Every structure is written in structure tokens, then in C-alpha cells.
Amino acid sequence: MLLKNYTLSIILGVLLTMLTGIALAQNETYDTEAFRQALEQDGFTVQEGELGFFDLIKLYDEGVLPSAYGNNPTTKYITYFVPPAPGYKVNAKFSEISRALGQSGNTTPFWNLRPDEAVVFVGRTPPECRYFSYDHYLLSRTYGNETRWIFANLGDTVNNMVINTEGTPNGSSGNPYNQTTIIVATADKGIDQRIRAAAQSAGYPDGIFNTQVFPSAMLNMGLENDSDTFMMLIRPALVTDKQAGDNYVNNTPATVFRITPNNTTKLDPYDYPELRVRGTGKTEFDLMDDLEELRIAILNKYNESNATELPTSQTVPVGSDGIQRGIDVIGPDNDCCYLWAANQTVSSPTPPFFNTSEYYPFLRDPSITLGNNSGEFIIVYGVNHVATGKATYSNFGIYGADVWNGVKAITNEDFNGSAEEYLPDNPNAKYLYVYKLARNCSEGDQYCYEVPYGVGGYGVELDQPISVCWRIYLEKSTKTGPSYSEIVYDRAIKFDPKS
């Protein structure tokens, strides 16, 4: 009996050692200083940047920016704060923005890039969440003597379905969350290859590298005053453990480097990368009759009020459209479809740090406000795109329509099952949703949000025009956004008391 127990103890000890080894391997940390030294030995100047929450509402409330620019309330955007190129200084306005967000002021969220430079993220991916992505943007461009805010994405994201990490090496299936990864953002193949070689010499495995291409053929790369300005964003959405998500945003376990060659290099620019293709051929249009039945049920339920059915249209075109036409497209993501309660898409050339209250007047209908009256409310309804399989997550955000301050997003997790009350005998009700926006929700009204006011940009004032914007993220089968031609547009109705 003692021998058996001794043997069992040995077996358990071996198993424990193996499991511990696996856990350590899955959470292995690497020496970023060795990576830096390898880069410097290869003839690069390496400058460390910062990572932090790009809090647009805070910047608006503190008067640093004139608008919140359509922030997504579901997501706390993390941005790269990048040092200037050697011999250059941070623009004073950009430094003010950085300091307002708790950074040093010696780095900037908006930066230029030489065609032979790179910006590198090395560290951990977000914790388990419904969606995350790393995305790169052309923020502003000079046309003649006029600098315009473009805010156009430059291609596909590196998202949780395609990223190379320790847990998903070389794009294999596995766990992409809280894993070590390296993301090289550059226009040049040779620079990318040298950075990868330096990382491997510092002990980083080959399968964790990702490249975000800055397509120089369509960009004005360089450091001059008329060079393009860029930005990088990380979007972690619907994190499973909220505390872990907050920790990641507030203290992102990663490093950002700006990497500049010390000597002139022969350029070998990347071609524009092949894009992931939206669309599967499968649509949601078989639900149109059910959606009309739901619309009639909503109007009948609230027939003692005046109803104004709001239009719905696509919010923004794709980034390449904005770049070619010189218009602001408000930071789209190829993994998403964007809709809003308006009758047209944005199409305005706009200056840097523009005041949105001076643009897009079609959003600011003075009758679409939300007063403190129990008979005044908005019903948002439509197809639950996650339930149909067209999205990984979807939401609708509530905005002040003049300064585009997003105060709350209602996600598919919040409105699952909400249409059954209106269509109790319709088996397709599970693919639909209904949600109410009001200043005062009735007791027991599960699917209602009380829109705050009197709290600055975190609310919508009683006389402030209000808008609704929908986001539909990431179709699993294509690993990119759904096709607009395959989704049923969401809708909204404003109700007012009859006089």
C-alpha cells in the first residue's frame, strides 16, 4: 500500500510538473530589452512610445477637442502614443492631447512616418472578449494649402480571428487572448524582415509576427509639414472579465517602439495587401415580413402617441473612398457595417479638429430630442444580426447629434429575447429585437435605457438633438465585416405625446 501511494505521488508530481510547464509556456514573457538591443545592433534608432486609453469624451469635456467624433461606447479605444522621429518635436496641439490623456506629452497619438520607418507593438493581446482588433489610419492629409481630417482606415485589421500569437501561431486555430504577439506597421518589406530577424535573435518565436502595411503608393509618407498623419487603434469589445479589461486598458502589458534606420536604405515597398472579402451570399431578407409585423406591433402598442419613423442609412464609406475623395469618414473598421438614423452618408471635407456642430446639418433635427416627459421616447428595433450569424457582436449607440458624443451602447447581449413580447406567436421573433430609450423607464421594463443628462459629454441634454448609430461587427465565416447588401437595416421610431 505504501509503495502504491509512493508511485501515485511520483505520477501526480510528474503530471503537475508537466501542467505547470505548459502553463508557463502559454504565459511566457520575453525580453523586450534584448529585442531593442538587437535592433540597435542592426543599425536602428529605437524609441519607446506609450499606450493608453484614447478617451474622446474626456477630451471633449475638458475642451481639448470640440467633439467626441462618434466614439463607440462599447469600446475603450487604446492608441499608440508614438515618439517623433529623431531630430523632430511633438506638435504642440498633439502634446496637449497626450498630456490630457495622462501621457508624458513627449509622444503623440498622431504622427508622421518615413517610408523606411516602422512602429512596432510587442506584448500581450487583450483578455478574452467578443472582439478585438488592431487598426491603422490615415488621420489627416494636406490638399494644396488645406489640411483635412480624413480618418480613413488603410486596409484590413489584425483581429482576434486572424492574429498570429503564441496561442495562434501562424494563424492556426487556438486561443488569441492574453497572448504574446508582435505587430509591425511599416511600408517597407526590408525593414519588416530586419525587425523580424532582430526579434527572433532575442528569442521571440517565428509564428507570432503580424504586418500592417502602410501602402506607400496611396500615401504621402515622410516627415514634412505636408506629409500624411497616421494613428493606430486597438479595439477590445465586450471583455468577459470587466476588471481584466479595465486593467488591460489602463496598464496595457505591451511596448510600442518607433524604429528608424540610421543609414539610408534601399526601399522595397509593399504592394497594397489583398483584402478579406465581405459577403457569403446568404442574406437576412427572409426576415423582412417578420420585421414589418414587428413594426406594426410597436405602432399599435404606442398608438396613443405621435410616431415619427426615422430614416436609416449607411454612416460612412470605406477608408479608400475617403482618401480618394478627400473627405472625412470618421474612422471606420473593415470588420464592421455602420448605420445611423439619418438620410445620408457623411461626405464633407473637414479641417483638423473640426467642430461637428458646424457640419452634417441633416443629423441635427431639432424635433429629434428627448425631453423629460414620460410620453416622449425612442424605440429602436431591427434584426439581431448576431442571432442570424451575420455578426460576432452588434450594438446601437445613443449620441448627442451635434458633437457626436456616444453616451451608451446597447449590445446584442442586452436585447436578446426582447421581441417576443411584441410577437409572441412568431417563431422568428428570436431573430429580432426591440429596445426603448427614455428619460424615465417604467418599473420592470427590462429593455429600456434611461438616457442621462446634466453630466457633460457623458449624457445628452434635454434640448440637445439625439441620434442613434448601429455597428455590426465581424462575420465569422469571412473574418471581416458583413456585406451591406446582405443585412437588413436597423430602424428607430420617435414617439411624442399627442397634443
VMD Tcl script that draws the C-alpha trace (Angstrom):
set ca {
  {0.00 0.00 0.00}
  {2.86 2.40 0.85}
  {4.57 1.53 -2.46}
  {1.37 2.23 -4.37}
  {0.99 5.60 -2.63}
  {4.64 6.42 -3.34}
  {4.19 5.53 -7.02}
  {0.98 7.59 -7.19}
  {2.78 10.55 -5.64}
  {5.51 10.34 -8.29}
  {2.94 10.17 -11.09}
  {0.99 13.15 -9.68}
  {4.24 15.09 -9.27}
  {5.22 14.45 -12.88}
  {1.76 15.49 -14.11}
  {1.88 18.63 -12.00}
  {5.30 19.50 -13.41}
  {4.06 18.95 -16.97}
  {0.95 21.07 -16.43}
  {2.98 23.81 -14.78}
  {5.40 23.76 -17.69}
  {2.53 24.07 -20.17}
  {1.03 26.97 -18.20}
  {4.39 28.72 -18.08}
  {4.90 28.20 -21.79}
  {1.47 29.67 -22.52}
  {2.29 32.73 -20.42}
  {5.98 33.03 -21.26}
  {7.35 36.53 -21.19}
  {10.13 37.78 -23.40}
  {12.91 40.30 -23.03}
  {11.96 43.48 -24.88}
  {15.30 44.98 -23.90}
  {17.08 42.19 -25.78}
  {14.83 42.97 -28.76}
  {15.77 46.64 -28.53}
  {19.48 45.81 -28.35}
  {19.24 43.52 -31.37}
  {17.58 46.32 -33.35}
  {20.24 48.82 -32.32}
  {23.00 46.38 -33.28}
  {21.39 46.14 -36.72}
  {21.67 49.91 -37.16}
  {18.32 51.23 -35.94}
  {17.45 54.05 -33.58}
  {14.80 52.65 -31.25}
  {12.49 54.97 -29.31}
  {9.89 53.73 -26.85}
  {6.37 55.09 -27.01}
  {3.34 54.76 -24.75}
  {-0.07 53.07 -24.84}
  {-3.23 54.48 -23.34}
  {-6.99 54.96 -23.40}
  {-7.97 57.46 -26.08}
  {-10.89 58.93 -24.14}
  {-12.73 61.13 -26.62}
  {-15.45 62.14 -24.14}
  {-12.80 63.35 -21.69}
  {-11.05 65.35 -24.40}
  {-14.37 66.94 -25.35}
  {-15.42 67.71 -21.77}
  {-12.07 69.30 -20.99}
  {-12.26 71.49 -24.10}
  {-9.22 69.92 -25.73}
  {-11.30 68.77 -28.72}
  {-14.57 70.32 -29.99}
  {-16.29 66.95 -30.48}
  {-16.24 63.32 -29.40}
  {-16.18 62.26 -33.06}
  {-18.61 59.36 -32.79}
  {-16.88 57.28 -30.10}
  {-18.12 53.71 -29.68}
  {-19.37 53.45 -26.07}
  {-18.89 49.65 -26.12}
  {-15.15 50.02 -26.64}
  {-12.40 51.83 -24.76}
  {-10.04 52.60 -27.61}
  {-6.36 52.11 -26.86}
  {-3.98 54.10 -29.02}
  {-0.26 54.13 -29.70}
  {1.42 57.31 -28.45}
  {4.49 57.45 -30.70}
  {7.69 59.47 -30.22}
  {8.62 61.91 -33.01}
  {11.31 60.90 -35.48}
  {14.88 61.61 -34.38}
  {15.54 65.35 -34.57}
  {11.85 66.30 -34.56}
  {9.48 67.56 -31.85}
  {5.87 66.76 -31.00}
  {3.35 69.25 -32.36}
  {2.11 71.49 -29.51}
  {-1.56 70.58 -30.05}
  {-0.76 66.88 -30.17}
  {1.30 67.20 -26.98}
  {-1.66 68.87 -25.26}
  {-3.89 65.94 -26.23}
  {-1.35 63.43 -24.92}
  {-0.98 65.20 -21.59}
  {-4.76 65.47 -21.19}
  {-4.88 61.68 -21.52}
  {-2.26 61.15 -18.82}
  {0.72 60.60 -21.11}
  {4.09 62.34 -20.98}
  {3.46 64.81 -23.77}
  {6.70 63.67 -25.42}
  {4.74 61.21 -27.55}
  {1.76 61.76 -29.80}
  {-1.32 59.78 -30.94}
  {-0.99 61.47 -34.36}
  {2.34 61.01 -36.13}
  {4.19 61.02 -39.45}
  {6.23 58.10 -40.73}
  {9.12 57.87 -43.16}
  {8.81 55.19 -45.86}
  {11.70 53.30 -44.22}
  {10.46 53.50 -40.62}
  {8.24 51.21 -38.58}
  {6.09 51.33 -35.47}
  {6.06 48.04 -33.56}
  {3.71 46.66 -30.91}
  {5.23 43.89 -28.80}
  {3.29 42.45 -25.88}
  {0.01 40.89 -24.88}
  {-3.26 40.82 -26.76}
  {-6.46 41.81 -24.90}
  {-8.08 39.38 -22.45}
  {-10.94 37.18 -23.60}
  {-13.56 39.30 -25.31}
  {-16.13 39.16 -28.06}
  {-13.90 41.08 -30.49}
  {-10.59 42.87 -30.68}
  {-8.60 44.43 -33.49}
  {-5.52 46.47 -34.26}
  {-6.19 49.03 -36.99}
  {-4.16 51.71 -38.78}
  {-5.44 55.04 -40.08}
  {-4.63 57.97 -42.29}
  {-5.76 60.72 -39.94}
  {-5.11 63.88 -41.98}
  {-3.79 64.91 -45.37}
  {-2.82 68.19 -47.00}
  {-4.55 69.10 -50.26}
  {-2.84 72.14 -51.71}
  {-2.74 74.61 -48.83}
  {-5.62 72.93 -46.96}
  {-5.14 70.20 -44.36}
  {-8.18 67.97 -43.94}
  {-9.21 65.39 -41.36}
  {-9.70 62.14 -43.29}
  {-9.65 59.48 -40.52}
  {-9.63 56.67 -43.07}
  {-8.59 53.10 -42.35}
  {-5.79 51.81 -44.56}
  {-6.88 48.20 -45.02}
  {-7.90 45.15 -43.06}
  {-7.49 44.89 -39.31}
  {-5.45 42.39 -37.37}
  {-8.36 40.93 -35.42}
  {-8.93 38.08 -32.98}
  {-9.76 35.68 -35.83}
  {-6.61 36.23 -37.90}
  {-3.88 37.37 -35.49}
  {-0.66 35.37 -35.09}
  {0.16 34.89 -31.41}
  {1.69 32.29 -29.12}
  {-1.77 30.77 -28.81}
  {-2.48 31.02 -32.55}
  {0.95 30.66 -34.21}
  {0.98 31.37 -37.95}
  {-2.77 31.90 -37.92}
  {-3.64 28.48 -36.50}
  {-6.82 27.94 -34.51}
  {-6.48 28.32 -30.77}
  {-6.66 30.99 -28.11}
  {-5.73 34.52 -29.29}
  {-6.47 36.21 -25.94}
  {-3.82 37.36 -23.45}
  {-1.11 36.03 -25.73}
  {2.23 37.46 -26.81}
  {2.27 38.96 -30.30}
  {4.35 41.31 -32.42}
  {2.70 43.68 -34.91}
  {4.98 45.55 -37.30}
  {3.43 48.59 -39.00}
  {5.58 49.67 -41.94}
  {5.59 50.45 -45.64}
  {8.79 48.54 -46.41}
  {9.45 44.81 -46.83}
  {13.14 45.03 -46.00}
  {12.56 46.92 -42.75}
  {9.89 44.39 -41.78}
  {12.28 41.48 -42.40}
  {15.08 43.07 -40.38}
  {12.74 43.70 -37.44}
  {11.55 40.10 -37.52}
  {15.14 38.83 -37.58}
  {16.04 41.01 -34.59}
  {13.04 39.74 -32.63}
  {13.89 36.13 -33.39}
  {17.50 36.68 -32.28}
  {16.04 37.99 -28.98}
  {14.10 34.74 -28.51}
  {10.67 35.56 -29.95}
  {9.18 32.64 -31.92}
  {8.60 32.94 -35.66}
  {4.86 32.27 -35.59}
  {3.75 35.38 -33.66}
  {4.56 38.10 -36.24}
  {1.94 40.25 -37.98}
  {2.48 43.01 -40.55}
  {0.21 46.01 -41.00}
  {1.13 47.51 -44.34}
  {1.24 51.25 -44.87}
  {0.57 51.21 -48.64}
  {3.01 53.91 -49.76}
  {1.59 54.02 -53.30}
  {-1.53 55.75 -51.92}
  {0.16 57.68 -49.07}
  {2.38 60.72 -48.65}
  {4.99 59.15 -46.39}
  {7.56 61.44 -44.79}
  {8.18 63.97 -42.03}
  {7.45 67.27 -43.76}
  {4.57 69.57 -42.88}
  {2.52 68.32 -45.84}
  {3.15 64.63 -45.09}
  {0.25 62.40 -44.07}
  {-0.53 61.96 -40.38}
  {-1.31 58.50 -39.02}
  {-2.88 56.83 -36.00}
  {-3.18 53.29 -34.58}
  {-6.12 51.98 -32.53}
  {-6.75 48.80 -30.52}
  {-10.42 47.91 -30.05}
  {-11.21 45.38 -27.28}
  {-15.00 44.94 -27.13}
  {-17.20 43.13 -24.60}
  {-14.42 41.74 -22.43}
  {-15.59 38.71 -20.45}
  {-13.95 39.82 -17.19}
  {-14.60 43.56 -16.83}
  {-11.82 44.07 -14.28}
  {-9.33 42.33 -16.55}
  {-10.50 44.55 -19.39}
  {-10.07 47.72 -17.35}
  {-6.61 46.58 -16.26}
  {-5.63 45.99 -19.86}
  {-6.81 49.45 -20.95}
  {-5.24 51.27 -18.01}
  {-1.96 49.36 -17.99}
  {-1.58 47.65 -21.34}
  {1.05 44.87 -20.99}
  {2.94 45.83 -24.12}
  {5.58 48.16 -25.52}
  {5.47 50.37 -28.59}
  {8.69 51.19 -30.46}
  {9.37 53.68 -33.21}
  {12.17 52.19 -35.28}
  {14.29 54.35 -37.60}
  {17.27 53.15 -39.67}
  {20.44 55.14 -39.01}
  {21.62 54.86 -42.61}
  {19.88 55.31 -45.93}
  {18.27 52.08 -47.06}
  {17.11 50.95 -50.48}
  {13.33 50.98 -50.34}
  {11.36 47.85 -51.11}
  {7.76 48.99 -50.58}
  {4.90 46.60 -50.00}
  {2.12 46.34 -52.55}
  {-1.38 47.02 -51.27}
  {-2.40 43.84 -49.40}
  {-5.17 41.59 -50.65}
  {-8.32 42.32 -48.65}
  {-10.60 39.83 -46.98}
  {-13.84 39.70 -48.97}
  {-17.13 40.66 -47.40}
  {-20.24 38.61 -48.04}
  {-21.30 34.99 -48.13}
  {-24.30 35.20 -50.45}
  {-26.61 34.46 -47.50}
  {-28.86 37.36 -46.54}
  {-31.29 38.34 -43.77}
  {-34.03 39.36 -46.19}
  {-36.31 36.43 -45.38}
  {-36.99 38.31 -42.12}
  {-38.44 41.39 -43.83}
  {-42.06 40.25 -43.36}
  {-41.37 39.50 -39.69}
  {-39.76 42.91 -39.24}
  {-42.81 44.58 -40.77}
  {-45.03 42.61 -38.38}
  {-42.86 43.86 -35.52}
  {-43.10 47.45 -36.77}
  {-46.91 47.25 -36.80}
  {-46.93 45.73 -33.30}
  {-44.77 48.60 -32.00}
  {-47.00 51.26 -33.60}
  {-50.13 49.57 -32.22}
  {-48.70 49.35 -28.70}
  {-47.93 53.07 -28.64}
  {-50.87 54.28 -30.74}
  {-51.74 56.98 -28.23}
  {-48.52 58.81 -29.21}
  {-47.43 60.55 -32.38}
  {-44.90 58.42 -34.22}
  {-42.05 59.72 -36.39}
  {-40.25 56.93 -38.22}
  {-36.61 57.90 -38.61}
  {-34.62 57.16 -41.78}
  {-31.68 54.76 -41.74}
  {-28.64 54.95 -43.99}
  {-25.03 53.89 -44.12}
  {-22.97 56.13 -41.88}
  {-19.61 56.15 -43.63}
  {-17.98 54.89 -46.82}
  {-14.83 52.78 -46.71}
  {-11.45 54.34 -45.97}
  {-10.18 54.18 -49.56}
  {-13.22 56.21 -50.66}
  {-12.40 58.91 -48.12}
  {-8.76 59.06 -49.20}
  {-9.62 59.32 -52.89}
  {-12.29 61.99 -52.42}
  {-10.58 63.90 -49.60}
  {-13.49 63.53 -47.18}
  {-13.76 62.60 -43.53}
  {-15.01 59.04 -42.97}
  {-14.85 59.05 -39.14}
  {-12.53 56.12 -38.50}
  {-14.27 53.07 -40.00}
  {-13.14 49.49 -39.49}
  {-13.27 46.90 -42.27}
  {-14.71 44.45 -39.75}
  {-17.89 46.49 -39.32}
  {-21.03 47.81 -41.00}
  {-22.13 51.27 -39.81}
  {-25.69 52.59 -39.92}
  {-27.31 55.65 -38.38}
  {-30.67 57.35 -38.04}
  {-30.10 59.84 -40.85}
  {-30.95 60.16 -44.50}
  {-27.46 60.37 -45.98}
  {-23.85 59.26 -45.58}
  {-21.08 61.62 -44.46}
  {-19.37 63.27 -47.43}
  {-17.82 66.50 -46.19}
  {-14.22 67.74 -46.47}
  {-13.40 68.83 -42.93}
  {-10.47 70.62 -41.28}
  {-8.44 69.07 -38.45}
  {-10.21 69.09 -35.09}
  {-13.39 70.26 -36.78}
  {-16.44 71.14 -34.74}
  {-19.10 68.64 -35.78}
  {-21.86 71.06 -34.79}
  {-20.87 73.05 -37.89}
  {-21.12 70.06 -40.23}
  {-23.71 67.46 -41.25}
  {-26.84 69.51 -40.52}
  {-29.06 66.59 -41.54}
  {-28.24 64.99 -38.18}
  {-29.42 67.90 -36.07}
  {-33.18 67.74 -36.49}
  {-34.47 69.96 -33.62}
  {-37.57 67.77 -33.32}
  {-35.48 64.68 -32.52}
  {-34.71 65.48 -28.91}
  {-35.60 63.51 -25.81}
  {-37.39 65.59 -23.21}
  {-38.09 64.67 -19.62}
  {-41.62 63.56 -20.39}
  {-42.92 60.05 -19.91}
  {-44.72 60.27 -23.26}
  {-41.52 61.08 -25.16}
  {-39.25 58.18 -26.08}
  {-37.49 56.40 -28.93}
  {-37.99 52.77 -29.92}
  {-35.02 51.11 -31.62}
  {-35.72 47.80 -33.34}
  {-34.48 45.50 -36.04}
  {-32.81 42.21 -36.84}
  {-30.48 40.72 -34.23}
  {-27.51 40.25 -36.55}
  {-25.69 38.01 -34.09}
  {-28.67 35.66 -33.90}
  {-28.72 35.37 -37.70}
  {-24.99 34.65 -37.81}
  {-24.07 37.79 -39.71}
  {-22.10 39.30 -36.81}
  {-19.98 38.42 -33.81}
  {-21.39 41.36 -31.91}
  {-23.62 44.30 -32.71}
  {-24.77 47.38 -30.87}
  {-26.55 50.67 -31.20}
  {-25.17 53.80 -29.62}
  {-27.02 56.83 -28.28}
  {-25.41 60.12 -29.34}
  {-25.71 63.82 -28.95}
  {-26.11 64.54 -32.68}
  {-24.31 67.89 -32.62}
  {-21.00 66.87 -31.01}
  {-21.23 63.11 -31.66}
  {-20.78 62.11 -28.04}
  {-21.67 58.46 -27.59}
  {-23.07 58.03 -24.08}
  {-24.17 54.40 -24.12}
  {-24.22 51.38 -26.40}
  {-26.86 48.69 -26.15}
  {-25.40 45.40 -27.41}
  {-26.95 42.20 -28.67}
  {-26.31 40.75 -25.21}
  {-28.67 43.40 -23.80}
  {-31.55 42.93 -26.25}
  {-31.62 39.16 -26.81}
  {-35.20 37.94 -26.47}
  {-36.72 41.43 -26.47}
  {-39.07 40.97 -29.46}
  {-41.06 38.02 -28.08}
  {-43.35 40.35 -26.11}
  {-44.42 42.00 -29.37}
  {-44.60 38.81 -31.47}
  {-45.49 36.03 -29.00}
  {-46.64 33.61 -31.71}
  {-43.91 34.24 -34.25}
  {-41.03 31.73 -34.11}
  {-38.76 34.24 -35.88}
  {-39.08 36.73 -33.02}
  {-35.83 35.29 -31.68}
  {-34.05 36.90 -34.65}
  {-35.43 40.37 -33.87}
  {-35.12 42.92 -31.06}
  {-36.86 45.96 -29.59}
  {-35.38 48.49 -27.16}
  {-36.68 51.72 -25.64}
  {-34.78 54.94 -24.93}
  {-36.34 57.32 -22.45}
  {-35.51 59.70 -19.64}
  {-37.58 57.63 -17.21}
  {-38.12 53.90 -17.74}
  {-41.17 52.20 -16.30}
  {-40.62 49.86 -13.37}
  {-39.93 46.36 -14.60}
  {-39.18 47.48 -18.15}
  {-36.21 45.21 -18.84}
  {-35.48 46.53 -22.31}
  {-35.21 50.24 -21.63}
  {-32.32 52.67 -21.10}
  {-32.63 55.96 -19.23}
  {-30.59 58.49 -21.20}
  {-28.70 60.72 -18.72}
  {-28.32 64.49 -18.91}
  {-26.54 67.15 -16.89}
  {-23.27 65.17 -16.93}
  {-21.43 66.85 -19.80}
  {-20.41 64.65 -22.70}
  {-21.44 61.52 -20.81}
  {-25.09 62.44 -21.36}
  {-27.46 64.08 -23.84}
  {-29.10 67.33 -22.71}
  {-32.88 67.71 -22.82}
  {-32.71 70.17 -25.71}
  {-29.78 68.51 -27.48}
  {-30.58 66.71 -30.74}
  {-30.21 62.97 -30.36}
  {-29.12 60.32 -32.82}
  {-28.78 56.55 -32.96}
  {-25.89 54.73 -34.66}
  {-25.60 50.97 -35.24}
  {-22.44 48.88 -35.52}
  {-22.45 45.30 -36.86}
  {-19.09 43.60 -36.30}
  {-17.28 40.63 -37.85}
  {-18.90 37.80 -39.74}
  {-17.16 34.63 -38.60}
  {-17.08 32.82 -41.93}
  {-15.29 35.69 -43.72}
  {-13.31 37.07 -40.73}
  {-14.30 40.58 -41.79}
  {-17.39 42.77 -41.72}
  {-20.69 41.58 -43.17}
  {-21.77 42.91 -46.56}
  {-24.21 45.81 -46.54}
  {-26.04 44.05 -49.36}
  {-26.80 41.07 -47.10}
  {-28.11 42.73 -43.92}
  {-31.50 44.20 -43.04}
  {-31.08 47.76 -41.84}
  {-31.99 48.54 -38.23}
  {-34.65 51.16 -37.52}
  {-35.88 53.71 -34.97}
  {-39.18 55.49 -34.21}
  {-39.52 58.68 -32.16}
  {-42.75 58.90 -30.11}
  {-44.21 62.14 -28.75}
  {-47.37 62.86 -26.75}
  {-50.40 63.84 -28.77}
  {-51.46 67.38 -28.01}
}
mol new
graphics top color blue
foreach p $ca { graphics top sphere $p radius 0.5 }
foreach p [lrange $ca 0 end-1] q [lrange $ca 1 end] { graphics top cylinder $p $q radius 0.2 }
display resetview
